[in-house]
């Protein structure tokens, strides 16, 4: 499908639904733009919890970690992650990664500040933070205000296949694969007059029924 056809498809099939959720999406986007730096640690905790787990559960865990002052207090995150009320899959491994992040946050924060471009920041995160792949690093950067990166997960891949701009149904496993899919997604967003962040939140809402970070 050509991108001019995509534009028509978007407005014919999705425009009305987009207008319904647009105020919520705008509110969420504004919250990304004003995340204070002291919140970055917990935003990254959220992204470490999300793989193969519900975003709603990861958000609840993030909020509880904040309430317990996890970054500075002697707190074991494992009981929170395995709590059935907001269960996180692979909770032992992810608890270890959260503790690693806590112990090495000064290195992560310093590297983020020194990296001058969003591309450099993402590469630094993937190379440095245990358990963080291209999708999770992109998710984190999007959640702190970088709106031109794409969060390529299984939901987005499925939607891209459905509208005919992608043929493979598997999520990207390498940097090259990720960047190829990201370019296609960003071109799609530009074709319909949205930032990748706006389009991502909208497509996520189509799949899940909610607008979440």
C-alpha positions as CSV (number, residue, x, y, z in Angstrom):
1,X,0.0,0.0,0.0
2,X,1.4,3.4,-1.0
3,X,1.5,6.1,1.6
4,X,-1.1,8.3,-0.1
5,X,-3.4,5.3,0.1
6,X,-2.5,4.9,3.7
7,X,-3.5,8.5,4.4
8,X,-6.9,7.8,2.8
9,X,-7.2,4.5,4.7
10,X,-6.4,6.2,8.0
11,X,-9.0,8.9,7.6
12,X,-11.6,6.6,6.1
13,X,-11.3,3.9,8.7
14,X,-9.9,5.5,11.8
15,X,-10.5,9.3,11.8
16,X,-13.6,9.2,13.8
17,X,-12.1,6.9,16.4
18,X,-8.9,9.0,16.5
19,X,-11.0,12.1,17.2
20,X,-12.6,10.3,20.1
21,X,-9.4,9.6,21.9
22,X,-7.3,12.6,20.6
23,X,-7.9,14.7,23.8
24,X,-6.6,11.8,26.0
25,X,-3.7,11.2,23.7
26,X,-2.8,14.9,23.8
27,X,-2.9,14.9,27.6
28,X,-0.6,11.9,27.7
29,X,1.8,13.5,25.2
30,X,2.0,16.6,27.4
31,X,2.8,14.5,30.4
32,X,5.7,13.0,28.5
33,X,7.1,16.4,27.7
34,X,7.2,17.5,31.3
35,X,8.6,14.5,33.1
36,X,11.2,15.8,35.5
37,X,14.7,14.3,35.4
38,X,14.3,13.0,39.0
39,X,11.5,10.8,37.6
40,X,13.6,9.2,34.9
41,X,14.7,6.3,37.2
42,X,11.2,5.2,37.8
43,X,10.2,5.6,34.1
44,X,13.1,3.2,33.3
45,X,11.9,0.8,36.0
46,X,8.5,0.8,34.3
47,X,10.1,-0.1,30.9
48,X,12.1,-2.9,32.4
49,X,8.9,-4.4,33.7
50,X,6.8,-4.2,30.5
51,X,8.2,-7.0,28.3
52,X,5.6,-9.8,28.0
53,X,3.7,-8.2,30.9
54,X,0.6,-5.9,30.9
55,X,1.5,-2.2,30.8
56,X,-1.2,-1.6,33.5
57,X,0.6,-4.0,35.8
58,X,4.0,-2.4,35.1
59,X,2.5,1.0,35.9
60,X,1.1,-0.2,39.2
61,X,4.5,-1.7,40.1
62,X,6.2,1.6,39.2
63,X,3.9,3.6,41.4
64,X,4.5,1.3,44.3
65,X,8.2,1.4,43.8
66,X,8.0,5.2,44.0
67,X,5.8,5.1,47.1
68,X,8.4,2.8,48.8
69,X,11.3,5.2,47.7
70,X,12.9,2.2,46.0
71,X,15.7,4.3,44.4
72,X,17.1,5.3,47.8
73,X,15.6,2.8,50.4
74,X,16.4,-0.8,51.2
75,X,13.5,-2.3,49.3
76,X,13.3,-5.8,47.7
77,X,11.2,-5.4,44.5
78,X,10.6,-9.1,44.0
79,X,7.4,-9.4,46.2
80,X,5.9,-6.5,44.2
81,X,6.6,-8.1,40.9
82,X,5.1,-11.5,41.8
83,X,2.0,-10.1,43.5
84,X,-1.0,-11.5,41.6
85,X,-2.7,-8.2,41.7
86,X,-0.2,-6.8,39.3
87,X,1.8,-9.8,38.2
88,X,5.0,-9.3,36.2
89,X,6.3,-12.2,34.2
90,X,9.9,-13.3,34.7
91,X,9.7,-11.5,38.1
92,X,12.9,-12.9,39.5
93,X,15.0,-11.9,36.5
94,X,13.3,-8.4,36.3
95,X,13.8,-7.9,40.0
96,X,17.5,-8.5,39.6
97,X,17.5,-6.0,36.7
98,X,15.7,-3.4,38.8
99,X,18.3,-3.8,41.5
100,X,21.1,-3.6,38.9
101,X,19.6,-0.3,37.6
102,X,19.4,1.0,41.2
103,X,23.0,0.2,41.9
104,X,24.2,1.7,38.6
105,X,21.8,4.6,38.1
106,X,24.6,7.2,38.4
107,X,26.3,5.7,35.4
108,X,23.1,5.5,33.4
109,X,22.0,9.0,34.3
110,X,25.4,10.4,33.4
111,X,25.6,8.6,30.1
112,X,22.1,9.8,29.1
113,X,23.0,13.4,29.9
114,X,26.3,13.2,27.9
115,X,24.7,11.6,24.8
116,X,23.8,14.5,22.5
117,X,21.2,12.9,20.2
118,X,18.2,10.6,20.7
119,X,20.0,8.0,18.6
120,X,23.1,8.2,20.8
121,X,20.9,8.0,24.0
122,X,19.1,4.9,22.7
123,X,22.3,3.2,21.7
124,X,23.8,3.9,25.1
125,X,20.8,2.5,26.9
126,X,20.8,-0.7,24.9
127,X,24.5,-1.2,25.4
128,X,24.5,-0.3,29.1
129,X,21.2,-1.3,30.9
130,X,20.7,-5.0,31.5
131,X,17.4,-6.2,30.1
132,X,16.8,-3.2,27.9
133,X,16.4,-3.8,24.1
134,X,15.6,-1.4,21.3
135,X,11.9,-1.4,22.0
136,X,12.3,-0.8,25.7
137,X,14.9,1.9,25.2
138,X,12.6,3.6,22.7
139,X,9.7,3.3,25.1
140,X,11.6,5.0,27.8
141,X,12.8,7.8,25.6
142,X,9.2,8.3,24.2
143,X,7.9,8.5,27.8
144,X,10.3,11.3,28.7
145,X,9.4,13.4,25.7
146,X,11.3,12.2,22.6
147,X,8.2,11.9,20.3
148,X,10.0,10.8,17.1
149,X,11.0,7.4,18.2
150,X,8.8,4.4,17.6
151,X,7.9,1.7,20.1
152,X,7.8,-1.4,17.8
153,X,6.1,-4.1,19.8
154,X,3.8,-7.0,18.7
155,X,0.7,-4.7,18.8
156,X,2.3,-2.2,16.4
157,X,3.7,-5.0,14.1
158,X,0.3,-6.5,13.9
159,X,-1.4,-3.2,13.0
160,X,1.3,-2.5,10.4
161,X,0.7,-5.9,8.8
162,X,-3.1,-5.3,8.8
163,X,-2.8,-2.0,6.9
164,X,-0.4,-3.5,4.4
165,X,2.8,-1.6,5.1
166,X,4.7,-4.6,6.6
167,X,4.8,-8.2,5.5
168,X,6.5,-10.0,8.4
169,X,4.6,-10.6,11.6
170,X,7.6,-11.1,13.9
171,X,8.9,-8.3,16.1
172,X,12.4,-7.0,15.2
173,X,15.3,-8.8,16.9
174,X,18.3,-6.8,15.8
175,X,19.1,-3.1,15.6
176,X,18.9,-3.2,11.8
177,X,15.5,-4.8,11.8
178,X,14.3,-2.4,14.4
179,X,15.5,0.7,12.5
180,X,13.9,-0.6,9.2
181,X,10.5,-1.1,10.9
182,X,10.8,2.2,12.7
183,X,11.4,4.1,9.5
184,X,8.3,2.5,8.0
185,X,6.3,3.4,11.1
186,X,7.6,7.0,11.1
187,X,6.8,7.4,7.4
188,X,3.3,6.2,8.1
189,X,2.9,8.7,11.0
190,X,4.1,11.5,8.7
191,X,1.7,10.4,6.0
192,X,-1.3,10.9,8.3
193,X,0.0,14.1,9.9
194,X,1.0,12.7,13.3
195,X,4.1,12.2,15.4
196,X,5.2,8.6,15.9
197,X,4.2,9.0,19.6
198,X,0.7,10.1,18.7
199,X,0.2,7.3,16.2
200,X,1.7,4.7,18.6
201,X,-0.7,5.7,21.4
202,X,-3.6,5.6,19.0
203,X,-2.8,2.2,17.5
204,X,-2.2,0.9,21.0
205,X,-5.7,2.1,22.0
206,X,-7.2,0.3,19.0
207,X,-5.6,-3.0,20.2
208,X,-6.1,-2.6,24.0
209,X,-9.0,-0.1,24.4
210,X,-6.9,2.2,26.6
211,X,-4.4,5.0,26.2
212,X,-1.5,4.3,28.5
213,X,2.2,5.2,28.4
